[in-house]
Amino acid sequence: MIGFLTNAIEQKNKVMIYYMDQDYNVTQRIIRVVGIDDKKILGYCYYRKQVRSFKLENILSFGQLKEVRGHDEVDKKINRTNLPIFTVG
């Protein structure tokens, strides 16, 4: 998973995740990963329209998205923002 997410950062790919929250609700999210460490990822969540953190242990499934309509303006804004990028070292 770490390799896939690191590649998503480098390639600026969108990722779909199925995520279990603290109340055990499973949600589907489309995110743009901007950082990763050994316990969580930091990503722009297109559903919440903000940068969120996701615990790696709560990601149930993930995959790369090729193209998502309607995200162009958000992607341009993310590319211009100086978000902290961190990786497992």
MARDREN-153627 format. One record per atom (N, C-alpha, C): residue in three letters; x, y, z. Coordinates in nm, 3 decimals, decimal comma. Layout:
<torros>
<torro ala <X Y Z>> ...
</torros>
This chain:
<torros>
<torro met <0,082 -0,119 0,000>> <torro met <0,000 0,000 0,000>> <torro met <0,087 0,126 0,000>> <torro ile <0,195 0,127 0,077>> <torro ile <0,281 0,244 0,086>> <torro ile <0,337 0,281 -0,052>> <torro gly <0,382 0,179 -0,126>> <torro gly <0,437 0,203 -0,260>> <torro gly <0,333 0,263 -0,353>> <torro phe <0,212 0,210 -0,347>> <torro phe <0,104 0,262 -0,431>> <torro phe <0,075 0,408 -0,397>> <torro leu <0,066 0,439 -0,268>> <torro leu <0,033 0,575 -0,225>> <torro leu <0,146 0,673 -0,254>> <torro thr <0,270 0,628 -0,238>> <torro thr <0,384 0,713 -0,272>> <torro thr <0,383 0,745 -0,422>> <torro asn <0,353 0,646 -0,502>> <torro asn <0,343 0,667 -0,647>> <torro asn <0,229 0,764 -0,679>> <torro ala <0,118 0,754 -0,607>> <torro ala <0,005 0,844 -0,629>> <torro ala <0,045 0,988 -0,601>> <torro ile <0,130 1,009 -0,500>> <torro ile <0,180 1,144 -0,470>> <torro ile <0,265 1,194 -0,586>> <torro glu <0,360 1,111 -0,629>> <torro glu <0,453 1,151 -0,734>> <torro glu <0,382 1,178 -0,866>> <torro gln <0,283 1,095 -0,899>> <torro gln <0,211 1,107 -1,027>> <torro gln <0,090 1,200 -1,017>> <torro lys <0,059 1,247 -0,896>> <torro lys <-0,058 1,332 -0,870>> <torro lys <-0,187 1,265 -0,915>> <torro asn <-0,196 1,135 -0,888>> <torro asn <-0,315 1,058 -0,924>> <torro asn <-0,421 1,066 -0,816>> <torro lys <-0,544 1,060 -0,858>> <torro lys <-0,655 1,050 -0,764>> <torro lys <-0,669 0,903 -0,723>> <torro val <-0,710 0,883 -0,599>> <torro val <-0,724 0,748 -0,545>> <torro val <-0,863 0,735 -0,485>> <torro met <-0,928 0,621 -0,509>> <torro met <-1,054 0,593 -0,443>> <torro met <-1,023 0,501 -0,326>> <torro ile <-1,075 0,536 -0,209>> <torro ile <-1,056 0,450 -0,092>> <torro ile <-1,191 0,417 -0,031>> <torro tyr <-1,198 0,300 0,029>> <torro tyr <-1,308 0,265 0,117>> <torro tyr <-1,248 0,272 0,256>> <torro tyr <-1,309 0,355 0,339>> <torro tyr <-1,250 0,392 0,467>> <torro tyr <-1,350 0,369 0,580>> <torro met <-1,302 0,315 0,691>> <torro met <-1,387 0,295 0,808>> <torro met <-1,355 0,403 0,910>> <torro asp <-1,455 0,482 0,948>> <torro asp <-1,432 0,591 1,043>> <torro asp <-1,436 0,539 1,187>> <torro gln <-1,420 0,629 1,284>> <torro gln <-1,412 0,590 1,424>> <torro gln <-1,542 0,529 1,476>> <torro asp <-1,654 0,553 1,407>> <torro asp <-1,783 0,495 1,446>> <torro asp <-1,815 0,368 1,367>> <torro tyr <-1,716 0,316 1,295>> <torro tyr <-1,727 0,194 1,216>> <torro tyr <-1,817 0,208 1,093>> <torro asn <-1,838 0,331 1,048>> <torro asn <-1,910 0,354 0,923>> <torro asn <-1,810 0,343 0,808>> <torro val <-1,850 0,275 0,703>> <torro val <-1,764 0,261 0,585>> <torro val <-1,809 0,363 0,481>> <torro thr <-1,714 0,443 0,433>> <torro thr <-1,743 0,542 0,331>> <torro thr <-1,647 0,526 0,214>> <torro gln <-1,694 0,569 0,099>> <torro gln <-1,610 0,571 -0,021>> <torro gln <-1,564 0,714 -0,040>> <torro arg <-1,435 0,735 -0,058>> <torro arg <-1,379 0,868 -0,076>> <torro arg <-1,290 0,871 -0,199>> <torro ile <-1,294 0,983 -0,269>> <torro ile <-1,197 1,009 -0,374>> <torro ile <-1,103 1,113 -0,317>> <torro ile <-0,975 1,081 -0,315>> <torro ile <-0,876 1,170 -0,255>> <torro ile <-0,759 1,192 -0,348>> <torro arg <-0,687 1,298 -0,322>> <torro arg <-0,559 1,324 -0,387>> <torro arg <-0,456 1,322 -0,275>> <torro val <-0,372 1,221 -0,272>> <torro val <-0,275 1,202 -0,163>> <torro val <-0,166 1,309 -0,173>> <torro val <-0,141 1,378 -0,062>> <torro val <-0,037 1,480 -0,060>> <torro val <0,073 1,448 0,041>> <torro gly <0,051 1,349 0,127>> <torro gly <0,153 1,313 0,224>> <torro gly <0,124 1,178 0,285>> <torro ile <0,229 1,115 0,336>> <torro ile <0,214 0,982 0,395>> <torro ile <0,321 0,963 0,501>> <torro asp <0,283 0,899 0,610>> <torro asp <0,382 0,854 0,708>> <torro asp <0,347 0,711 0,746>> <torro asp <0,405 0,657 0,852>> <torro asp <0,386 0,516 0,882>> <torro asp <0,249 0,483 0,940>> <torro lys <0,168 0,582 0,977>> <torro lys <0,037 0,554 1,036>> <torro lys <-0,082 0,617 0,963>> <torro lys <-0,056 0,720 0,883>> <torro lys <-0,168 0,788 0,817>> <torro lys <-0,125 0,851 0,685>> <torro ile <-0,227 0,885 0,608>> <torro ile <-0,202 0,962 0,487>> <torro ile <-0,276 1,095 0,500>> <torro leu <-0,224 1,194 0,433>> <torro leu <-0,285 1,324 0,425>> <torro leu <-0,329 1,341 0,281>> <torro gly <-0,456 1,375 0,261>> <torro gly <-0,504 1,388 0,125>> <torro gly <-0,619 1,485 0,114>> <torro tyr <-0,631 1,546 -0,003>> <torro tyr <-0,746 1,631 -0,031>> <torro tyr <-0,863 1,540 -0,060>> <torro cys <-0,971 1,553 0,019>> <torro cys <-1,091 1,472 0,003>> <torro cys <-1,190 1,551 -0,083>> <torro tyr <-1,224 1,497 -0,199>> <torro tyr <-1,316 1,565 -0,289>> <torro tyr <-1,458 1,566 -0,235>> <torro tyr <-1,492 1,473 -0,147>> <torro tyr <-1,625 1,469 -0,084>> <torro tyr <-1,639 1,580 0,020>> <torro arg <-1,540 1,592 0,109>> <torro arg <-1,543 1,694 0,215>> <torro arg <-1,490 1,830 0,168>> <torro lys <-1,424 1,831 0,052>> <torro lys <-1,366 1,952 -0,007>> <torro lys <-1,265 2,019 0,086>> <torro gln <-1,182 1,936 0,147>> <torro gln <-1,074 1,985 0,232>> <torro gln <-0,970 1,876 0,253>> <torro val <-0,854 1,918 0,299>> <torro val <-0,748 1,823 0,328>> <torro val <-0,784 1,749 0,457>> <torro arg <-0,774 1,617 0,452>> <torro arg <-0,809 1,533 0,566>> <torro arg <-0,697 1,432 0,589>> <torro ser <-0,692 1,376 0,710>> <torro ser <-0,599 1,267 0,735>> <torro ser <-0,678 1,137 0,748>> <torro phe <-0,617 1,028 0,702>> <torro phe <-0,680 0,897 0,703>> <torro phe <-0,582 0,797 0,763>> <torro lys <-0,625 0,726 0,866>> <torro lys <-0,540 0,623 0,926>> <torro lys <-0,525 0,507 0,829>> <torro leu <-0,401 0,465 0,809>> <torro leu <-0,376 0,353 0,716>> <torro leu <-0,451 0,228 0,758>> <torro glu <-0,458 0,202 0,889>> <torro glu <-0,524 0,081 0,937>> <torro glu <-0,675 0,081 0,910>> <torro asn <-0,732 0,197 0,880>> <torro asn <-0,876 0,206 0,853>> <torro asn <-0,910 0,208 0,705>> <torro ile <-0,808 0,203 0,619>> <torro ile <-0,833 0,195 0,475>> <torro ile <-0,858 0,049 0,441>> <torro leu <-0,980 0,020 0,397>> <torro leu <-1,020 -0,117 0,369>> <torro leu <-0,984 -0,161 0,229>> <torro ser <-0,988 -0,066 0,135>> <torro ser <-0,959 -0,095 -0,005>> <torro ser <-0,920 0,035 -0,073>> <torro phe <-0,842 0,025 -0,181>> <torro phe <-0,799 0,144 -0,252>> <torro phe <-0,768 0,111 -0,397>> <torro gly <-0,774 0,212 -0,482>> <torro gly <-0,741 0,194 -0,622>> <torro gly <-0,724 0,328 -0,690>> <torro gln <-0,656 0,328 -0,802>> <torro gln <-0,629 0,450 -0,877>> <torro gln <-0,746 0,485 -0,968>> <torro leu <-0,776 0,613 -0,977>> <torro leu <-0,876 0,663 -1,070>> <torro leu <-0,804 0,728 -1,187>> <torro lys <-0,854 0,705 -1,306>> <torro lys <-0,792 0,763 -1,424>> <torro lys <-0,835 0,908 -1,443>> <torro glu <-0,966 0,935 -1,437>> <torro glu <-1,016 1,070 -1,459>> <torro glu <-1,148 1,085 -1,387>> <torro val <-1,166 1,199 -1,323>> <torro val <-1,292 1,228 -1,255>> <torro val <-1,339 1,365 -1,304>> <torro arg <-1,458 1,371 -1,357>> <torro arg <-1,511 1,497 -1,409>> <torro arg <-1,542 1,593 -1,294>> <torro gly <-1,520 1,722 -1,321>> <torro gly <-1,558 1,824 -1,226>> <torro gly <-1,453 1,856 -1,121>> <torro his <-1,335 1,796 -1,131>> <torro his <-1,232 1,818 -1,031>> <torro his <-1,119 1,909 -1,082>> <torro asp <-1,130 1,957 -1,204>> <torro asp <-1,022 2,035 -1,265>> <torro asp <-0,984 2,158 -1,183>> <torro glu <-1,082 2,237 -1,141>> <torro glu <-1,053 2,359 -1,067>> <torro glu <-0,989 2,328 -0,931>> <torro val <-1,038 2,224 -0,865>> <torro val <-0,980 2,185 -0,737>> <torro val <-0,836 2,140 -0,756>> <torro asp <-0,810 2,063 -0,860>> <torro asp <-0,674 2,016 -0,887>> <torro asp <-0,579 2,133 -0,912>> <torro lys <-0,624 2,234 -0,984>> <torro lys <-0,539 2,351 -1,008>> <torro lys <-0,506 2,421 -0,876>> <torro lys <-0,605 2,431 -0,788>> <torro lys <-0,583 2,495 -0,659>> <torro lys <-0,486 2,415 -0,573>> <torro ile <-0,499 2,281 -0,574>> <torro ile <-0,408 2,196 -0,497>> <torro ile <-0,266 2,213 -0,550>> <torro asn <-0,250 2,218 -0,681>> <torro asn <-0,117 2,231 -0,740>> <torro asn <-0,050 2,364 -0,703>> <torro arg <-0,128 2,469 -0,676>> <torro arg <-0,073 2,599 -0,641>> <torro arg <-0,051 2,615 -0,491>> <torro thr <-0,106 2,523 -0,410>> <torro thr <-0,097 2,534 -0,264>> <torro thr <0,029 2,464 -0,216>> <torro asn <0,097 2,523 -0,120>> <torro asn <0,216 2,462 -0,063>> <torro asn <0,177 2,372 0,055>> <torro leu <0,119 2,257 0,023>> <torro leu <0,083 2,161 0,127>> <torro leu <0,208 2,085 0,171>> <torro pro <0,216 2,051 0,298>> <torro pro <0,333 1,975 0,343>> <torro pro <0,329 1,834 0,287>> <torro ile <0,438 1,792 0,229>> <torro ile <0,448 1,656 0,176>> <torro ile <0,546 1,581 0,262>> <torro phe <0,502 1,468 0,315>> <torro phe <0,589 1,388 0,398>> <torro phe <0,577 1,243 0,354>> <torro thr <0,685 1,170 0,360>> <torro thr <0,685 1,030 0,321>> <torro thr <0,758 0,949 0,427>> <torro val <0,731 0,819 0,422>> <torro val <0,799 0,729 0,514>> <torro val <0,947 0,728 0,480>> <torro gly <1,033 0,746 0,579>> <torro gly <1,176 0,758 0,548>> <torro gly <1,260 0,657 0,606>> 
</torros>
